[in-house]
Amino acid sequence: MLKNLGILSVCLALAGCGQLGLTPQMVAGDGDGQTRPQSRPETLETSERRPPTTARTVDEFDTSTADERQAASATPVSAERALGNTIASLGDPARPGFWLETSLVSRAETGRVVYPATGQSAQVELMPSDGGSRMSLAAMRLIGVPLTGLAEVQVFSGG
């Protein structure tokens, strides 16, 4: 019981750091040999289209364009290699693009996922994961995967 209380205390302390705008990243102090928390930047500069902070619906979170969806659903023009099947869940819905984080790859590469239930596929960026598979909102919608469940998909490298 005391062990659980100690773990809870640490979690609450770390959660408090988030409320103060502090991150676990530490930076050197003012030459006094001490490290101090680094504050978060007010905005992150990125060229990707991110959903608005007020997004609440699937359509608001999915920032992919019709042209991007068409390109992602195009038939692969080069040879591809089957990597295997994986059970995928919804990844970070605020992260745009067509991607799959999976333990089936050890480095980022282009690939394709197929959802056998619909027969639809999407070209995606495959990224390594240390466990479990998570797919982007745009990719899941494109191939007809239910957003609230787990789905078995086939993963291919190349394409």
Z-matrix of the N, CA and C atoms (Angstrom, degrees):
N
C 1 1.447
C 2 1.532 1 110.43
N 3 1.337 2 116.61 1 -42.59
C 4 1.466 3 119.56 2 179.04
C 5 1.522 4 111.14 3 -64.89
N 6 1.342 5 115.94 4 -35.32
C 7 1.468 6 119.54 5 178.64
C 8 1.530 7 109.71 6 -62.52
N 9 1.337 8 116.94 7 -44.57
C 10 1.471 9 120.58 8 178.68
C 11 1.518 10 111.32 9 -63.41
N 12 1.328 11 116.77 10 -37.63
C 13 1.457 12 120.74 11 178.41
C 14 1.525 13 110.64 12 -65.11
N 15 1.341 14 116.62 13 -39.28
C 16 1.466 15 120.99 14 178.27
C 17 1.520 16 111.63 15 -64.84
N 18 1.330 17 116.51 16 -42.05
C 19 1.469 18 120.85 17 178.82
C 20 1.519 19 109.66 18 -64.71
N 21 1.336 20 116.70 19 -42.45
C 22 1.460 21 120.53 20 178.21
C 23 1.524 22 111.50 21 -61.39
N 24 1.332 23 116.87 22 -39.26
C 25 1.469 24 120.92 23 179.52
C 26 1.525 25 111.07 24 -63.48
N 27 1.326 26 116.30 25 -42.65
C 28 1.470 27 120.16 26 178.89
C 29 1.522 28 110.15 27 -63.81
N 30 1.343 29 117.21 28 -43.08
C 31 1.469 30 120.73 29 179.55
C 32 1.524 31 111.12 30 -61.71
N 33 1.325 32 116.52 31 -42.80
C 34 1.460 33 119.83 32 179.33
C 35 1.527 34 111.55 33 -65.17
N 36 1.325 35 115.83 34 -38.55
C 37 1.467 36 119.07 35 179.08
C 38 1.526 37 110.59 36 -64.68
N 39 1.350 38 116.74 37 -42.81
C 40 1.463 39 119.63 38 178.61
C 41 1.525 40 111.05 39 -66.82
N 42 1.318 41 117.41 40 -37.90
C 43 1.462 42 120.17 41 177.55
C 44 1.524 43 110.27 42 -62.79
N 45 1.319 44 117.05 43 -36.00
C 46 1.456 45 120.90 44 177.68
C 47 1.515 46 112.01 45 -63.31
N 48 1.332 47 116.52 46 -35.22
C 49 1.470 48 119.74 47 177.23
C 50 1.521 49 110.58 48 -61.55
N 51 1.340 50 116.54 49 -39.38
C 52 1.459 51 119.82 50 178.21
C 53 1.513 52 111.50 51 -63.88
N 54 1.316 53 117.75 52 -35.86
C 55 1.457 54 121.29 53 178.85
C 56 1.522 55 111.06 54 -67.44
N 57 1.325 56 117.18 55 -28.32
C 58 1.460 57 121.04 56 -179.48
C 59 1.519 58 112.63 57 -86.57
N 60 1.341 59 116.89 58 -3.55
C 61 1.460 60 119.86 59 -179.22
C 62 1.515 61 112.29 60 82.45
N 63 1.331 62 117.50 61 21.46
C 64 1.450 63 121.16 62 -179.93
C 65 1.514 64 109.08 63 -102.71
N 66 1.302 65 116.19 64 151.13
C 67 1.458 66 121.06 65 176.71
C 68 1.508 67 108.80 66 -117.10
N 69 1.335 68 117.05 67 164.60
C 70 1.450 69 118.72 68 177.78
C 71 1.524 70 113.01 69 -70.04
N 72 1.326 71 117.99 70 -12.65
C 73 1.449 72 119.90 71 178.10
C 74 1.518 73 109.25 72 -66.54
N 75 1.295 74 115.71 73 136.29
C 76 1.451 75 119.30 74 -178.97
C 77 1.528 76 108.90 75 -116.31
N 78 1.307 77 115.59 76 147.15
C 79 1.454 78 121.69 77 176.77
C 80 1.512 79 108.40 78 -126.10
N 81 1.323 80 115.32 79 157.81
C 82 1.463 81 119.69 80 -179.73
C 83 1.515 82 110.34 81 -64.05
N 84 1.306 83 115.00 82 146.22
C 85 1.465 84 120.70 83 179.35
C 86 1.511 85 110.97 84 -78.04
N 87 1.303 86 116.49 85 -156.56
C 88 1.460 87 122.38 86 -176.19
C 89 1.520 88 111.14 87 -88.05
N 90 1.333 89 116.99 88 47.30
C 91 1.458 90 120.13 89 177.87
C 92 1.517 91 113.00 90 78.86
N 93 1.330 92 118.12 91 9.09
C 94 1.458 93 119.72 92 -178.87
C 95 1.531 94 112.03 93 -94.42
N 96 1.361 95 116.86 94 7.54
C 97 1.450 96 120.47 95 177.75
C 98 1.521 97 113.81 96 81.50
N 99 1.304 98 117.55 97 1.27
C 100 1.451 99 121.59 98 -179.20
C 101 1.526 100 109.79 99 -103.60
N 102 1.310 101 115.77 100 155.12
C 103 1.458 102 119.87 101 174.61
C 104 1.513 103 108.82 102 -107.90
N 105 1.312 104 114.38 103 149.77
C 106 1.452 105 120.46 104 -179.07
C 107 1.520 106 109.24 105 -131.14
N 108 1.337 107 117.93 106 152.85
C 109 1.464 108 120.38 107 177.68
C 110 1.521 109 111.12 108 -61.84
N 111 1.329 110 114.68 109 144.96
C 112 1.458 111 121.08 110 176.72
C 113 1.525 112 107.71 111 -97.21
N 114 1.320 113 117.31 112 131.30
C 115 1.469 114 119.89 113 -179.83
C 116 1.524 115 109.53 114 -76.93
N 117 1.329 116 114.97 115 154.83
C 118 1.458 117 121.26 116 179.15
C 119 1.521 118 109.69 117 -75.38
N 120 1.344 119 116.72 118 146.08
C 121 1.463 120 118.28 119 173.64
C 122 1.522 121 109.21 120 -69.65
N 123 1.314 122 116.52 121 151.15
C 124 1.466 123 120.80 122 -179.87
C 125 1.525 124 111.37 123 -63.85
N 126 1.339 125 116.86 124 -38.90
C 127 1.455 126 120.67 125 178.40
C 128 1.513 127 108.76 126 -137.37
N 129 1.303 128 115.31 127 150.78
C 130 1.452 129 120.53 128 174.46
C 131 1.511 130 107.75 129 -99.93
N 132 1.312 131 116.68 130 128.68
C 133 1.445 132 119.75 131 179.86
C 134 1.519 133 108.28 132 -85.12
N 135 1.325 134 115.83 133 124.72
C 136 1.453 135 121.18 134 179.91
C 137 1.511 136 108.90 135 -151.60
N 138 1.322 137 115.39 136 151.10
C 139 1.459 138 119.36 137 178.54
C 140 1.529 139 110.62 138 -91.68
N 141 1.337 140 117.73 139 -9.13
C 142 1.455 141 120.82 140 179.71
C 143 1.524 142 110.13 141 -75.15
N 144 1.327 143 114.63 142 148.08
C 145 1.460 144 119.65 143 175.08
C 146 1.516 145 108.17 144 -78.73
N 147 1.267 146 116.96 145 116.41
C 148 1.466 147 121.72 146 177.90
C 149 1.522 148 108.15 147 -102.23
N 150 1.327 149 116.23 148 150.13
C 151 1.464 150 117.40 149 176.92
C 152 1.522 151 110.43 150 -66.29
N 153 1.309 152 116.70 151 155.30
C 154 1.466 153 118.82 152 178.23
C 155 1.526 154 110.23 153 -65.17
N 156 1.308 155 116.47 154 154.23
C 157 1.466 156 120.30 155 -179.88
C 158 1.522 157 111.66 156 -64.61
N 159 1.315 158 116.72 157 -16.73
C 160 1.463 159 120.88 158 179.31
C 161 1.527 160 111.99 159 -92.28
N 162 1.340 161 118.61 160 3.96
C 163 1.465 162 121.93 161 -177.52
C 164 1.524 163 110.96 162 -59.00
N 165 1.327 164 115.89 163 134.61
C 166 1.460 165 121.34 164 178.88
C 167 1.526 166 111.97 165 -133.32
N 168 1.335 167 117.90 166 -23.05
C 169 1.460 168 121.14 167 -176.93
C 170 1.519 169 110.56 168 -106.32
N 171 1.305 170 115.60 169 163.82
C 172 1.466 171 121.36 170 178.49
C 173 1.524 172 110.17 171 -59.05
N 174 1.319 173 117.20 172 -43.72
C 175 1.466 174 120.49 173 -179.60
C 176 1.527 175 111.84 174 -62.53
N 177 1.323 176 117.30 175 -34.41
C 178 1.462 177 120.31 176 178.93
C 179 1.529 178 111.33 177 -72.41
N 180 1.329 179 117.15 178 -34.15
C 181 1.464 180 120.52 179 179.63
C 182 1.524 181 112.32 180 -77.20
N 183 1.324 182 118.31 181 -32.65
C 184 1.469 183 121.52 182 -178.70
C 185 1.517 184 109.40 183 -81.86
N 186 1.328 185 116.62 184 103.30
C 187 1.466 186 121.62 185 -176.52
C 188 1.524 187 112.53 186 -96.04
N 189 1.341 188 117.71 187 8.31
C 190 1.469 189 119.65 188 -179.54
C 191 1.532 190 109.69 189 -69.58
N 192 1.326 191 114.72 190 146.69
C 193 1.467 192 120.82 191 179.65
C 194 1.523 193 109.61 192 -92.74
N 195 1.319 194 116.72 193 166.89
C 196 1.464 195 121.60 194 177.94
C 197 1.529 196 110.04 195 -60.48
N 198 1.333 197 117.42 196 -40.26
C 199 1.473 198 121.01 197 178.38
C 200 1.531 199 111.28 198 -63.67
N 201 1.331 200 117.32 199 -40.77
C 202 1.461 201 120.75 200 178.61
C 203 1.530 202 111.14 201 -66.06
N 204 1.325 203 117.17 202 -39.84
C 205 1.468 204 120.48 203 177.94
C 206 1.527 205 110.65 204 -65.79
N 207 1.323 206 116.47 205 -39.35
C 208 1.466 207 120.11 206 178.65
C 209 1.527 208 110.16 207 -65.12
N 210 1.331 209 117.35 208 -43.74
C 211 1.472 210 120.77 209 179.02
C 212 1.528 211 111.11 210 -63.97
N 213 1.321 212 117.11 211 -39.76
C 214 1.462 213 120.56 212 -178.68
C 215 1.523 214 111.95 213 -69.26
N 216 1.325 215 117.14 214 -27.98
C 217 1.463 216 119.79 215 -179.04
C 218 1.523 217 113.11 216 -91.36
N 219 1.328 218 117.51 217 -0.26
C 220 1.462 219 121.51 218 -179.42
C 221 1.528 220 110.83 219 -65.75
N 222 1.321 221 115.22 220 149.81
C 223 1.460 222 121.49 221 177.60
C 224 1.521 223 109.30 222 -68.12
N 225 1.338 224 117.39 223 135.42
C 226 1.472 225 119.73 224 179.48
C 227 1.531 226 110.59 225 -61.27
N 228 1.328 227 115.84 226 143.50
C 229 1.464 228 120.64 227 -178.55
C 230 1.523 229 111.93 228 -103.04
N 231 1.312 230 118.57 229 -9.47
C 232 1.460 231 120.56 230 179.07
C 233 1.521 232 109.70 231 -120.61
N 234 1.317 233 114.69 232 168.50
C 235 1.466 234 120.02 233 179.85
C 236 1.521 235 110.04 234 -64.30
N 237 1.301 236 115.30 235 147.09
C 238 1.444 237 120.05 236 177.36
C 239 1.530 238 109.22 237 -133.31
N 240 1.326 239 114.81 238 162.05
C 241 1.456 240 121.47 239 -176.90
C 242 1.521 241 108.33 240 -123.51
N 243 1.341 242 116.02 241 131.04
C 244 1.459 243 120.40 242 178.15
C 245 1.524 244 109.47 243 -69.84
N 246 1.337 245 116.40 244 128.46
C 247 1.468 246 121.14 245 178.14
C 248 1.520 247 111.54 246 -97.94
N 249 1.325 248 117.05 247 -24.89
C 250 1.456 249 120.94 248 -179.61
C 251 1.515 250 111.36 249 133.30
N 252 1.315 251 114.87 250 -172.82
C 253 1.462 252 121.81 251 178.26
C 254 1.517 253 109.21 252 -105.81
N 255 1.321 254 115.34 253 153.28
C 256 1.458 255 120.88 254 176.61
C 257 1.524 256 109.01 255 -147.31
N 258 1.303 257 115.41 256 155.40
C 259 1.465 258 121.40 257 174.85
C 260 1.527 259 106.81 258 -94.94
N 261 1.321 260 116.13 259 119.25
C 262 1.468 261 121.17 260 -175.49
C 263 1.521 262 111.16 261 -111.33
N 264 1.316 263 113.71 262 144.58
C 265 1.466 264 121.51 263 172.17
C 266 1.524 265 107.61 264 -119.96
N 267 1.308 266 115.83 265 172.48
C 268 1.462 267 121.13 266 178.59
C 269 1.517 268 109.87 267 -69.13
N 270 1.321 269 115.90 268 128.64
C 271 1.461 270 121.50 269 174.99
C 272 1.526 271 110.26 270 -83.37
N 273 1.312 272 116.30 271 -162.64
C 274 1.461 273 122.01 272 -179.50
C 275 1.529 274 109.71 273 -62.09
N 276 1.332 275 119.15 274 111.61
C 277 1.458 276 120.39 275 -176.58
C 278 1.527 277 113.23 276 -68.22
N 279 1.307 278 117.84 277 -17.49
C 280 1.465 279 120.61 278 179.45
C 281 1.529 280 111.48 279 -85.22
N 282 1.312 281 117.41 280 -7.21
C 283 1.470 282 121.10 281 179.96
C 284 1.522 283 108.97 282 -92.43
N 285 1.326 284 117.84 283 112.95
C 286 1.462 285 121.13 284 -174.21
C 287 1.520 286 113.10 285 -74.41
N 288 1.310 287 115.00 286 167.70
C 289 1.451 288 121.44 287 173.72
C 290 1.512 289 113.43 288 104.15
N 291 1.330 290 113.93 289 -177.80
C 292 1.465 291 123.30 290 179.84
C 293 1.521 292 106.65 291 -114.45
N 294 1.326 293 117.03 292 107.28
C 295 1.456 294 121.10 293 -174.43
C 296 1.524 295 110.66 294 -151.39
N 297 1.334 296 114.71 295 160.66
C 298 1.451 297 122.68 296 174.68
C 299 1.518 298 107.35 297 -140.62
N 300 1.324 299 116.42 298 122.95
C 301 1.463 300 121.48 299 171.53
C 302 1.517 301 105.94 300 -91.40
N 303 1.331 302 117.75 301 124.68
C 304 1.457 303 120.90 302 -176.00
C 305 1.521 304 110.95 303 -152.16
N 306 1.313 305 115.35 304 151.65
C 307 1.467 306 120.22 305 176.45
C 308 1.529 307 111.56 306 -81.06
N 309 1.325 308 117.62 307 1.54
C 310 1.464 309 121.18 308 178.24
C 311 1.524 310 112.63 309 -76.63
N 312 1.336 311 117.72 310 -11.28
C 313 1.469 312 121.21 311 177.53
C 314 1.530 313 109.37 312 -125.68
N 315 1.327 314 115.21 313 152.01
C 316 1.467 315 119.84 314 178.63
C 317 1.522 316 112.12 315 -107.19
N 318 1.336 317 116.54 316 -6.79
C 319 1.463 318 121.41 317 176.98
C 320 1.517 319 108.49 318 -148.94
N 321 1.315 320 116.65 319 159.73
C 322 1.464 321 120.61 320 179.98
C 323 1.528 322 109.74 321 -67.11
N 324 1.312 323 115.25 322 137.71
C 325 1.460 324 121.24 323 177.96
C 326 1.521 325 109.42 324 -161.07
N 327 1.314 326 115.75 325 165.70
C 328 1.458 327 119.29 326 176.84
C 329 1.514 328 109.32 327 -81.99
N 330 1.315 329 115.30 328 151.98
C 331 1.454 330 119.59 329 -179.67
C 332 1.504 331 111.24 330 -165.21
N 333 1.320 332 114.40 331 -164.60
C 334 1.456 333 120.65 332 -177.89
C 335 1.521 334 108.19 333 -146.93
N 336 1.329 335 116.19 334 144.64
C 337 1.458 336 121.87 335 173.75
C 338 1.522 337 108.65 336 -119.21
N 339 1.328 338 115.27 337 143.44
C 340 1.461 339 121.89 338 178.59
C 341 1.518 340 107.39 339 -124.81
N 342 1.319 341 116.12 340 132.63
C 343 1.459 342 121.59 341 174.86
C 344 1.526 343 106.74 342 -102.11
N 345 1.340 344 118.35 343 103.05
C 346 1.466 345 121.45 344 -174.87
C 347 1.527 346 114.29 345 -56.72
N 348 1.322 347 118.39 346 -29.96
C 349 1.471 348 121.06 347 -178.56
C 350 1.528 349 112.16 348 -62.10
N 351 1.347 350 117.17 349 -31.22
C 352 1.464 351 120.23 350 179.92
C 353 1.531 352 111.64 351 -111.56
N 354 1.333 353 116.61 352 -17.69
C 355 1.460 354 121.00 353 -176.11
C 356 1.517 355 112.73 354 77.46
N 357 1.325 356 117.70 355 3.45
C 358 1.461 357 121.28 356 -177.79
C 359 1.521 358 110.25 357 -88.19
N 360 1.337 359 115.10 358 152.55
C 361 1.457 360 120.23 359 179.51
C 362 1.519 361 110.92 360 -135.03
N 363 1.326 362 114.58 361 161.94
C 364 1.470 363 120.90 362 177.99
C 365 1.514 364 108.66 363 -142.11
N 366 1.309 365 115.22 364 138.27
C 367 1.456 366 120.45 365 171.52
C 368 1.529 367 106.86 366 -79.08
N 369 1.328 368 115.74 367 131.52
C 370 1.461 369 121.07 368 -174.57
C 371 1.517 370 110.35 369 -138.59
N 372 1.310 371 114.88 370 165.42
C 373 1.454 372 120.80 371 168.67
C 374 1.523 373 106.00 372 -89.94
N 375 1.332 374 115.73 373 123.26
C 376 1.460 375 121.00 374 177.33
C 377 1.512 376 107.77 375 -91.11
N 378 1.327 377 116.22 376 130.52
C 379 1.466 378 121.11 377 -179.88
C 380 1.517 379 109.18 378 -128.79
N 381 1.329 380 116.83 379 142.25
C 382 1.464 381 119.23 380 -179.01
C 383 1.523 382 112.44 381 -65.36
N 384 1.321 383 114.49 382 147.09
C 385 1.455 384 122.52 383 177.73
C 386 1.514 385 107.63 384 -135.70
N 387 1.315 386 116.89 385 146.09
C 388 1.457 387 119.78 386 -179.63
C 389 1.523 388 112.12 387 -85.10
N 390 1.284 389 117.92 388 1.55
C 391 1.457 390 121.31 389 177.54
C 392 1.508 391 110.42 390 168.52
N 393 1.305 392 116.81 391 138.05
C 394 1.449 393 120.99 392 -179.51
C 395 1.513 394 111.46 393 73.24
N 396 1.317 395 115.34 394 163.04
C 397 1.461 396 120.93 395 178.04
C 398 1.519 397 108.76 396 -123.42
N 399 1.319 398 115.47 397 134.69
C 400 1.453 399 122.42 398 178.82
C 401 1.527 400 108.32 399 -127.98
N 402 1.333 401 115.25 400 134.13
C 403 1.460 402 120.39 401 -176.74
C 404 1.522 403 109.98 402 -117.26
N 405 1.325 404 114.91 403 149.68
C 406 1.461 405 119.94 404 179.68
C 407 1.520 406 110.82 405 -67.50
N 408 1.306 407 114.83 406 152.95
C 409 1.459 408 122.22 407 177.46
C 410 1.526 409 110.76 408 -57.35
N 411 1.329 410 117.10 409 -45.41
C 412 1.467 411 121.00 410 -178.20
C 413 1.526 412 111.32 411 -61.79
N 414 1.335 413 117.50 412 -42.38
C 415 1.468 414 120.72 413 -179.72
C 416 1.524 415 110.82 414 -67.51
N 417 1.327 416 116.92 415 -42.37
C 418 1.464 417 119.73 416 -179.95
C 419 1.525 418 111.17 417 -62.73
N 420 1.307 419 116.82 418 -41.88
C 421 1.469 420 120.32 419 179.48
C 422 1.523 421 110.88 420 -65.98
N 423 1.331 422 116.60 421 -40.02
C 424 1.456 423 120.96 422 -177.05
C 425 1.528 424 112.08 423 -63.27
N 426 1.327 425 117.30 424 -38.53
C 427 1.468 426 119.41 425 -176.76
C 428 1.535 427 112.76 426 -98.26
N 429 1.324 428 117.19 427 2.28
C 430 1.452 429 120.93 428 173.33
C 431 1.513 430 116.01 429 82.40
N 432 1.324 431 117.54 430 24.52
C 433 1.465 432 121.38 431 178.09
C 434 1.528 433 109.04 432 -78.79
N 435 1.340 434 117.85 433 133.66
C 436 1.469 435 119.60 434 175.67
C 437 1.537 436 110.14 435 -60.99
N 438 1.305 437 117.09 436 131.58
C 439 1.464 438 120.92 437 -174.49
C 440 1.524 439 113.37 438 -73.90
N 441 1.300 440 117.85 439 -21.24
C 442 1.462 441 119.94 440 -174.69
C 443 1.522 442 113.66 441 -100.56
N 444 1.318 443 117.99 442 6.28
C 445 1.458 444 119.65 443 -177.25
C 446 1.510 445 112.40 444 -127.95
N 447 1.312 446 113.88 445 -171.00
C 448 1.451 447 121.86 446 174.93
C 449 1.517 448 107.54 447 -105.72
N 450 1.320 449 116.78 448 139.62
C 451 1.468 450 120.16 449 -177.68
C 452 1.519 451 109.84 450 -135.13
N 453 1.315 452 115.57 451 139.15
C 454 1.465 453 119.74 452 175.27
C 455 1.518 454 108.32 453 -84.15
N 456 1.322 455 116.00 454 127.08
C 457 1.463 456 121.56 455 178.08
C 458 1.522 457 109.10 456 -126.57
N 459 1.318 458 114.57 457 153.11
C 460 1.463 459 121.90 458 174.62
C 461 1.520 460 108.12 459 -93.48
N 462 1.334 461 116.16 460 138.04
C 463 1.455 462 120.72 461 -175.60
C 464 1.528 463 109.13 462 -118.96
N 465 1.333 464 115.90 463 133.38
C 466 1.457 465 122.79 464 179.66
C 467 1.523 466 109.10 465 -125.73
N 468 1.306 467 116.34 466 144.05
C 469 1.474 468 122.84 467 175.30
C 470 1.509 469 108.78 468 -96.43
N 471 1.310 470 116.98 469 145.29
C 472 1.455 471 121.15 470 179.75
C 473 1.503 472 110.62 471 88.10
N 474 1.316 473 116.09 472 -162.87
C 475 1.478 474 118.93 473 177.71
C 476 1.459 475 109.17 474 96.91
